[in-house]
Amino acid sequence: MDGRLDQIEEDTRHTRVLLEATNKNMALLCEAQQETYSKLHQLDRMEITLNNVKSGTEALKDVVSWHSQDIKSLKQA
């Protein structure tokens, strides 16, 4: 009888250790997920900025092209 109680106590200790380890692992996973979310959110903002820069660059290219054509026309005149 004492042997069975000792075994139950030992099993209970092992179960407690496993639960604590599982809880720590879950906490680490949650932290990692939060970091990943933050990085993805930052990438979204960077993509918006990049698209704005691309739009501005395209507008500048158009203006330079128009001015180049105007200068070429004026030189020929």
N, CA, C and O of each residue as an XYZ file, in Angstrom:
308
protein
N       0.825     -1.192      0.000
C       0.000      0.000      0.000
C       0.873      1.261      0.000
O       0.617      2.195     -0.761
N       1.907      1.285      0.857
C       2.800      2.444      0.915
C       3.527      2.645     -0.413
O       3.759      3.774     -0.847
N       3.875      1.543     -1.040
C       4.556      1.615     -2.333
C       3.676      2.270     -3.376
O       4.153      3.061     -4.189
N       2.413      1.949     -3.358
C       1.482      2.543     -4.331
C       1.292      4.026     -4.048
O       1.212      4.822     -4.983
N       1.217      4.413     -2.778
C       1.102      5.831     -2.434
C       2.355      6.592     -2.856
O       2.271      7.710     -3.364
N       3.525      5.972     -2.638
C       4.775      6.609     -3.067
C       4.782      6.803     -4.583
O       5.215      7.841     -5.084
N       4.299      5.794     -5.303
C       4.243      5.883     -6.763
C       3.293      6.997     -7.209
O       3.588      7.741     -8.144
N       2.149      7.100     -6.527
C       1.179      8.155     -6.854
C       1.797      9.531     -6.591
O       1.625     10.449     -7.393
N       2.512      9.678     -5.476
C       3.170     10.950     -5.166
C       4.234     11.281     -6.214
O       4.347     12.425     -6.654
N       4.997     10.288     -6.603
C       6.026     10.506     -7.610
C       5.394     10.895     -8.952
O       5.868     11.807     -9.629
N       4.328     10.198     -9.321
C       3.620     10.532    -10.564
C       3.061     11.952    -10.508
O       3.093     12.681    -11.500
N       2.552     12.335     -9.345
C       2.003     13.674     -9.163
C       3.101     14.723     -9.319
O       2.883     15.758     -9.949
N       4.269     14.466     -8.756
C       5.396     15.392     -8.894
C       5.795     15.526    -10.363
O       6.029     16.631    -10.852
N       5.869     14.390    -11.060
C       6.226     14.425    -12.479
C       5.182     15.218    -13.278
O       5.523     16.005    -14.161
N       3.935     14.999    -12.956
C       2.861     15.713    -13.650
C       2.977     17.211    -13.398
O       2.802     18.013    -14.315
N       3.269     17.586    -12.165
C       3.418     18.997    -11.816
C       4.593     19.611    -12.588
O       4.483     20.722    -13.106
N       5.698     18.898    -12.661
C       6.869     19.393    -13.394
C       6.524     19.562    -14.871
O       6.889     20.565    -15.483
N       5.828     18.592    -15.441
C       5.435     18.683    -16.843
C       4.502     19.861    -17.088
O       4.640     20.569    -18.086
N       3.562     20.072    -16.190
C       2.638     21.205    -16.333
C       3.379     22.537    -16.245
O       3.093     23.457    -17.012
N       4.321     22.644    -15.323
C       5.085     23.879    -15.194
C       5.910     24.132    -16.459
O       5.982     25.259    -16.949
N       6.525     23.075    -16.974
C       7.314     23.216    -18.201
C       6.408     23.610    -19.365
O       6.778     24.447    -20.188
N       5.232     23.013    -19.431
C       4.288     23.336    -20.499
C       3.843     24.791    -20.394
O       3.751     25.487    -21.405
N       3.569     25.251    -19.183
C       3.169     26.648    -18.982
C       4.273     27.605    -19.414
O       4.001     28.631    -20.037
N       5.531     27.268    -19.081
C       6.648     28.125    -19.492
C       6.757     28.141    -21.010
O       6.968     29.194    -21.611
N       6.612     26.974    -21.629
C       6.687     26.905    -23.094
C       5.574     27.707    -23.743
O       5.795     28.381    -24.748
N       4.389     27.637    -23.179
C       3.260     28.406    -23.721
C       3.529     29.898    -23.594
O       3.224     30.665    -24.507
N       4.093     30.310    -22.479
C       4.414     31.727    -22.290
C       5.446     32.181    -23.324
O       5.327     33.267    -23.890
N       6.455     31.350    -23.566
C       7.463     31.688    -24.564
C       6.853     31.770    -25.954
O       7.198     32.658    -26.734
N       5.954     30.858    -26.267
C       5.277     30.890    -27.565
C       4.453     32.157    -27.726
O       4.437     32.760    -28.799
N       3.774     32.557    -26.672
C       2.972     33.787    -26.729
C       3.862     35.004    -26.944
O       3.518     35.898    -27.717
N       5.009     35.044    -26.261
C       5.933     36.156    -26.449
C       6.436     36.193    -27.891
O       6.506     37.256    -28.507
N       6.783     35.028    -28.415
C       7.280     34.955    -29.795
C       6.201     35.400    -30.779
O       6.486     36.085    -31.761
N       4.972     35.005    -30.507
C       3.879     35.397    -31.394
C       3.689     36.918    -31.363
O       3.437     37.538    -32.397
N       3.809     37.502    -30.195
C       3.671     38.956    -30.079
C       4.776     39.658    -30.854
O       4.525     40.652    -31.537
N       6.005     39.143    -30.751
C       7.113     39.729    -31.506
C       6.864     39.621    -33.001
O       7.102     40.573    -33.745
N       6.388     38.470    -33.441
C       6.102     38.260    -34.860
C       5.022     39.226    -35.326
O       5.137     39.812    -36.403
N       3.984     39.397    -34.534
C       2.912     40.331    -34.881
C       3.462     41.747    -35.015
O       3.113     42.468    -35.950
N       4.318     42.142    -34.084
C       4.896     43.494    -34.122
C       5.728     43.686    -35.385
O       5.660     44.734    -36.026
N       6.509     42.678    -35.739
C       7.337     42.780    -36.942
C       6.475     42.844    -38.195
O       6.775     43.608    -39.112
N       5.416     42.057    -38.244
C       4.526     42.096    -39.400
C       3.835     43.452    -39.508
O       3.666     43.982    -40.607
N       3.440     44.006    -38.377
C       2.808     45.326    -38.369
C       3.794     46.380    -38.882
O       3.424     47.276    -39.641
N       5.047     46.257    -38.458
C       6.078     47.182    -38.915
C       6.287     47.021    -40.423
O       6.477     48.012    -41.127
N       6.254     45.789    -40.923
C       6.407     45.564    -42.359
C       5.257     46.198    -43.141
O       5.467     46.729    -44.231
N       4.049     46.144    -42.593
C       2.905     46.789    -43.248
C       3.142     48.292    -43.384
O       2.884     48.873    -44.438
N       3.634     48.919    -42.312
C       3.916     50.360    -42.360
C       5.029     50.663    -43.356
O       4.973     51.659    -44.078
N       6.035     49.802    -43.389
C       7.141     50.002    -44.329
C       6.655     49.856    -45.771
O       7.116     50.574    -46.658
N       5.735     48.939    -46.001
C       5.200     48.763    -47.350
C       4.429     50.004    -47.792
O       4.536     50.428    -48.943
N       3.662     50.580    -46.889
C       2.920     51.808    -47.208
C       3.907     52.929    -47.552
O       3.715     53.657    -48.526
N       4.957     53.060    -46.747
C       5.976     54.085    -47.009
C       6.646     53.843    -48.352
O       6.853     54.780    -49.123
N       6.983     52.597    -48.632
C       7.625     52.260    -49.901
C       6.716     52.597    -51.086
O       7.181     53.126    -52.095
N       5.438     52.295    -50.965
C       4.498     52.632    -52.033
C       4.406     54.144    -52.239
O       4.299     54.615    -53.372
N       4.447     54.897    -51.145
C       4.433     56.365    -51.255
C       5.692     56.860    -51.959
O       5.627     57.758    -52.799
N       6.823     56.281    -51.620
C       8.085     56.681    -52.258
C       8.047     56.338    -53.750
O       8.475     57.132    -54.587
N       7.529     55.151    -54.073
C       7.420     54.762    -55.480
C       6.540     55.743    -56.253
O       6.875     56.141    -57.369
N       5.430     56.125    -55.662
C       4.524     57.079    -56.317
C       5.217     58.411    -56.549
O       5.112     58.999    -57.626
N       5.930     58.885    -55.527
C       6.651     60.147    -55.662
C       7.738     60.060    -56.721
O       7.950     61.005    -57.481
N       8.423     58.931    -56.770
C       9.476     58.740    -57.759
C       8.909     58.731    -59.171
O       9.494     59.313    -60.084
N       7.783     58.078    -59.349
C       7.138     58.052    -60.670
C       6.737     59.464    -61.099
O       6.886     59.830    -62.264
N       6.232     60.247    -60.158
C       5.852     61.622    -60.483
C       7.084     62.428    -60.887
O       7.031     63.204    -61.841
N       8.191     62.250    -60.168
C       9.429     62.957    -60.509
C       9.950     62.536    -61.883
O      10.425     63.368    -62.656
N       9.859     61.256    -62.178
C      10.289     60.771    -63.491
C       9.474     61.439    -64.600
O      10.020     61.845    -65.626
N       8.171     61.547    -64.384
C       7.306     62.182    -65.373
C       7.687     63.645    -65.577
O       7.764     64.120    -66.710
N       7.923     64.355    -64.481
C       8.282     65.768    -64.576
C       9.616     65.926    -65.297
O       9.751     66.795    -66.158
N      10.594     65.105    -64.958
C      11.898     65.180    -65.613
C      11.751     64.890    -67.099
O      12.368     65.559    -67.928
N      10.939     63.899    -67.437
C      10.723     63.556    -68.843
C      10.088     64.729    -69.597
O      10.512     65.056    -70.706
N       9.080     65.356    -69.000
C       8.425     66.506    -69.644
C       9.419     67.650    -69.837
O       9.477     68.262    -70.903
N      10.201     67.931    -68.792
C      11.175     69.014    -68.881
C      12.228     68.699    -69.931
O      12.647     69.583    -70.678
N      12.653     67.456    -69.992
C      13.645     67.074    -71.005
C      13.090     67.284    -72.403
O      13.792     67.771    -73.289
N      11.844     66.920    -72.601
C      11.220     67.137    -73.917
C      11.096     68.624    -74.225
O      11.345     69.055    -75.351
N      10.709     69.410    -73.213
C      10.606     70.867    -73.407
C      11.969     71.462    -73.757
O      12.069     72.293    -74.659
N      13.009     71.044    -73.057
C      14.359     71.556    -73.315
C      14.799     71.161    -74.718
O      15.388     71.967    -75.437
N      14.513     69.919    -75.109
C      14.873     69.465    -76.450
C      14.152     70.300    -77.507
O      14.748     70.686    -78.513
N      12.879     70.575    -77.276
C      12.091     71.401    -78.222
C      12.650     72.805    -78.305
O      12.757     73.368    -79.394
N      13.007     73.375    -77.170
C      13.554     74.736    -77.143
C      14.918     74.791    -77.844
O      15.223     75.777    -78.515
N      15.730     73.760    -77.699
C      17.026     73.734    -78.355
C      16.878     73.681    -79.875
O      17.678     74.260    -80.610
N      15.849     72.982    -80.327
C      15.639     72.844    -81.775
C      15.054     74.119    -82.378
O      15.162     74.349    -83.582
N      14.446     74.931    -81.551
C      13.807     76.156    -82.067
C      14.767     77.250    -82.392
O      14.353     78.323    -82.831
